[in-house]
Amino acid sequence: MTYKEKYEDLDRSKLPEKALAIIDAMKEDTDGFTDKEALEVVGEKFDAVLAKLKASGYENAFKSLQKKEPEPKTPVAQAQKVLKKNTIQPKTTSGKPKVPPPNKGEIAKLAKEIRKDGEAWLEALRRAGEIFREQRAKTQKKANAQYKKLTTLLNKMPNLGKGTDVERDAPRKAKAPGKRISKDGNTYYESRANRSDTRQGKGYPYLELGGKIRNAKKLAGAGTFSKGGKAVDMKDTMIESKKHKKD
């Protein structure tokens, strides 16, 4: 799959806002996954986010992985299926999943399934409601654990800008291309564009060739940021430059 196809394979209704915010930012920073230069940096991170989603129990958020589940046979399994389907993912990054109580129709359907011969309808409804109450608490606990796991993993994920901050890198000079000495004393020759500054010796800002800058507000008027680069004015300073200086 292409990155665009991977993005379109996601079922947004099954993902929490925290994950969607990161994924959508990556889409924006790559012009809808069409900017090849930006994808050299973002593509690997995008794949990592998708892997973390699957590892956190959100496999059903991938359309290509969704399979028709067999009809649950036991009353408990039926209740679990209803509650899981009704679970609402967080709408804010500080929220938690919500498992709303079943509606009257869902309770009545289960009551019909479990009603015993000669049992009063109200008694069957009561027992069905009790099954839902017990399973709702378990479903809520599981949903909370699943979201906590996802949040923990995503918090470890560089949020598009770690190590690629233009305000930090603009005043920092990279070494010129050519012969260099590594930390362990070995000699090597560096010629990669993203390890050197485009404006060698020409002053601030020192940025590499082809970098994509999101939010150049504070750098406005400082000259050409990056040959072939693209500056987009945004309110917050979330940046995706292809700069990774290691010297």
Buried (B, 14 or more C-beta within 10 A) or exposed (E): EEBEEBBEBBEEEBBBBBBBBBBEBBBBBBBEBEBEBBBEBBBEBBEBBBEBBEEBBBEBBBEEEEEEEEEEEEBBEBBBBBBBEBBBBBEEBEBBBBBEEBEEEBBBBBBEEBBEEEEEEEEBBEBBBEBBEEBBEBBBEBBBEBBEBBBEBBEEBEEBBEEBBBEBBBEBBBBEBEEBEEEEEEEEEBEEBBBBBBBEEEEEBBBBBBBBBBBBEEBEEEEEBBEEBBBBEBEEBBBBBBBBBEE
